[in-house]
Amino acid sequence: MPATSKAQQKAAGAALSAKRGETKKSELKGASREMYDSMNEKQLEEFAETKRKGLPDKKSTH
């Protein structure tokens, strides 16, 4: 499942980095912390590898 916004793609990348031990979990905040706790590495990879071109900055709430 691809990310639906640049913010979501970026948060997934941060969470994936922590899952892999490249950054500390304690450095995560907000959405990236939630993604770390609720998603596995494969799911995070799918979100993080989404191309950013054409994505909105933030997900629309409507």
Backbone as a chain_set.jsonl record, in Angstrom:
{"seq": "MPATSKAQQKAAGAALSAKRGETKKSELKGASREMYDSMNEKQLEEFAETKRKGLPDKKSTH", "coords": {"N": [[0.842, -1.168, 0.0], [0.771, 2.096, -0.964], [2.074, 5.242, 0.306], [-0.04, 8.043, 1.112], [0.561, 10.671, 1.279], [3.203, 13.161, 1.43], [4.057, 13.614, 4.036], [3.26, 11.268, 5.329], [4.83, 9.386, 4.005], [7.361, 10.213, 4.762], [7.234, 9.879, 7.562], [6.962, 7.115, 7.684], [9.438, 6.354, 6.689], [11.132, 7.236, 8.759], [10.215, 5.616, 10.871], [10.835, 3.112, 9.838], [13.612, 3.251, 9.758], [14.165, 3.23, 12.494], [13.136, 0.691, 13.154], [14.992, -0.896, 11.911], [17.159, -0.422, 13.439], [18.785, 1.716, 12.907], [18.299, 4.253, 13.811], [17.299, 5.627, 17.003], [14.475, 4.418, 18.797], [13.433, 6.143, 20.658], [13.752, 8.618, 19.521], [11.684, 8.969, 17.81], [8.562, 10.553, 16.981], [5.069, 11.349, 17.276], [3.294, 10.449, 14.377], [5.242, 8.756, 13.251], [6.104, 7.28, 15.47], [3.754, 5.917, 16.119], [3.449, 4.405, 13.783], [5.737, 2.807, 13.944], [5.103, 1.2, 16.139], [2.773, -0.125, 15.263], [3.096, -1.294, 12.743], [4.7, -3.709, 10.577], [8.075, -4.389, 9.357], [8.01, -4.841, 6.566], [5.587, -3.614, 5.764], [6.174, -0.967, 6.425], [8.278, -0.514, 4.657], [6.907, -0.528, 2.195], [5.351, 1.813, 2.407], [7.382, 3.734, 2.762], [8.865, 3.585, 0.397], [7.357, 4.807, -1.513], [7.035, 6.995, -4.229], [7.601, 10.465, -4.041], [6.853, 12.449, -5.779], [4.132, 14.268, -6.927], [2.556, 13.699, -4.737], [0.434, 14.987, -2.148], [1.364, 17.434, 0.377], [0.302, 16.95, 2.923], [-2.054, 14.542, 4.112], [-5.371, 14.678, 2.992], [-8.194, 15.51, 4.98], [-10.745, 15.07, 4.26]], "CA": [[0.0, 0.0, 0.0], [1.624, 3.286, -1.018], [1.745, 6.385, 1.159], [-0.978, 8.948, 0.464], [1.061, 12.04, 1.401], [4.636, 13.262, 1.693], [4.251, 13.488, 5.476], [3.106, 9.85, 5.661], [5.996, 8.711, 3.455], [8.493, 10.608, 5.602], [7.055, 9.23, 8.865], [7.247, 5.69, 7.491], [10.889, 6.239, 6.563], [11.707, 7.381, 10.095], [9.864, 4.418, 11.632], [11.598, 2.003, 9.258], [14.985, 3.424, 10.217], [14.213, 2.775, 13.881], [12.932, -0.768, 13.153], [16.246, -1.515, 11.467], [18.194, -0.113, 14.409], [19.635, 2.791, 12.396], [18.039, 5.377, 14.711], [16.7, 5.175, 18.249], [13.019, 4.528, 18.894], [13.131, 7.306, 21.496], [13.798, 9.823, 18.686], [10.454, 9.045, 17.03], [7.459, 11.326, 17.547], [3.808, 11.382, 16.536], [2.901, 9.4, 13.435], [6.304, 7.765, 13.064], [6.085, 6.412, 16.655], [2.588, 5.045, 15.964], [3.756, 3.455, 12.709], [6.729, 1.874, 14.476], [4.431, 0.256, 17.024], [1.649, -0.849, 14.671], [3.381, -1.867, 11.429], [5.923, -4.494, 10.492], [9.089, -3.794, 8.484], [7.575, -4.906, 5.162], [4.583, -2.569, 5.563], [6.873, 0.315, 6.461], [9.018, -0.399, 3.396], [5.967, -0.177, 1.14], [5.015, 3.226, 2.571], [8.578, 4.561, 2.623], [9.388, 3.588, -0.971], [6.445, 5.554, -2.379], [7.612, 8.183, -4.853], [6.999, 11.678, -3.471], [6.351, 13.327, -6.836], [2.694, 14.243, -7.111], [1.832, 13.503, -3.479], [0.198, 16.22, -1.382], [2.214, 17.538, 1.563], [-0.405, 16.27, 4.004], [-3.241, 13.8, 3.716], [-6.621, 15.421, 3.128], [-9.056, 14.931, 6.004], [-12.095, 14.929, 3.696]], "C": [[0.893, 1.239, 0.0], [1.157, 4.371, -0.053], [0.827, 7.325, 0.39], [-0.567, 10.407, 0.601], [2.568, 12.007, 1.652], [4.923, 13.074, 3.177], [4.188, 12.022, 5.902], [4.329, 9.068, 5.184], [7.218, 8.987, 4.33], [8.419, 9.932, 6.978], [7.373, 7.742, 8.774], [8.747, 5.458, 7.369], [11.589, 6.328, 7.91], [11.442, 6.132, 10.938], [10.663, 3.21, 11.134], [13.051, 2.061, 9.716], [15.142, 2.933, 11.657], [14.034, 1.259, 13.975], [14.222, -1.49, 12.809], [17.404, -1.226, 12.407], [19.136, 0.994, 13.973], [19.46, 4.072, 13.205], [17.364, 4.815, 15.964], [15.187, 5.37, 18.235], [12.629, 5.777, 19.681], [13.149, 8.614, 20.716], [12.517, 10.004, 17.87], [9.385, 9.833, 17.759], [6.221, 11.126, 16.683], [3.549, 10.172, 15.655], [3.981, 8.345, 13.26], [6.371, 6.803, 14.25], [4.925, 5.428, 16.547], [2.839, 3.991, 14.894], [4.742, 2.398, 13.185], [6.05, 0.781, 15.299], [3.413, -0.633, 16.319], [1.941, -1.547, 13.335], [4.656, -2.71, 11.464], [6.865, -3.858, 9.46], [8.66, -3.781, 7.014], [6.546, -3.815, 4.864], [5.241, -1.195, 5.533], [7.67, 0.544, 5.177], [8.105, 0.046, 2.265], [5.574, 1.3, 1.2], [6.219, 4.102, 2.241], [9.083, 4.632, 1.187], [8.481, 4.304, -1.966], [7.15, 6.776, -2.939], [6.876, 9.414, -4.355], [6.405, 12.594, -4.538], [4.835, 13.16, -6.997], [1.886, 14.015, -5.845], [1.566, 14.851, -2.817], [1.101, 16.244, -0.159], [1.61, 16.787, 2.742], [-1.644, 15.592, 3.442], [-4.493, 14.646, 3.953], [-7.509, 14.721, 4.145], [-10.484, 14.728, 5.499], [-12.231, 13.682, 2.9]], "O": [[1.706, 1.397, 0.911], [-0.006, 4.408, 0.348], [0.899, 7.403, -0.836], [-1.26, 11.293, 0.101], [3.132, 10.981, 2.032], [5.917, 12.446, 3.543], [4.975, 11.584, 6.741], [4.809, 8.182, 5.89], [8.012, 8.086, 4.599], [9.434, 9.466, 7.495], [7.983, 7.176, 9.681], [9.268, 4.472, 7.891], [12.532, 5.583, 8.175], [12.333, 5.647, 11.634], [11.111, 2.385, 11.931], [13.648, 1.031, 10.028], [16.139, 2.294, 11.993], [14.699, 0.607, 14.78], [14.511, -2.559, 13.346], [18.51, -1.726, 12.202], [20.178, 1.198, 14.595], [20.379, 4.889, 13.277], [16.915, 3.669, 15.976], [14.685, 6.37, 17.721], [11.605, 6.397, 19.395], [12.621, 9.62, 21.19], [12.289, 11.072, 17.303], [9.298, 9.799, 18.986], [6.32, 10.777, 15.507], [3.578, 9.029, 16.112], [3.672, 7.16, 13.133], [6.666, 5.624, 14.06], [5.083, 4.244, 16.845], [2.489, 2.824, 15.07], [4.594, 1.219, 12.861], [6.374, -0.4, 15.177], [3.206, -1.776, 16.728], [1.11, -2.315, 12.851], [5.562, -2.466, 12.261], [6.492, -2.904, 8.776], [8.922, -2.812, 6.3], [6.624, -3.162, 3.824], [4.895, -0.356, 4.702], [7.73, 1.665, 4.67], [8.48, 0.9, 1.462], [5.476, 1.961, 0.167], [6.092, 5.096, 1.526], [9.671, 5.64, 0.794], [8.814, 4.395, -3.147], [7.796, 7.515, -2.195], [5.649, 9.403, -4.257], [5.547, 13.423, -4.235], [4.333, 12.05, -7.178], [0.66, 14.123, -5.868], [2.389, 15.76, -2.917], [1.556, 15.195, 0.297], [2.309, 16.079, 3.467], [-2.204, 16.016, 2.43], [-4.64, 15.259, 5.01], [-7.578, 13.492, 4.178], [-11.341, 14.26, 6.249], [-13.302, 13.41, 2.356]]}, "num_chains": 1, "name": "protein.A"}
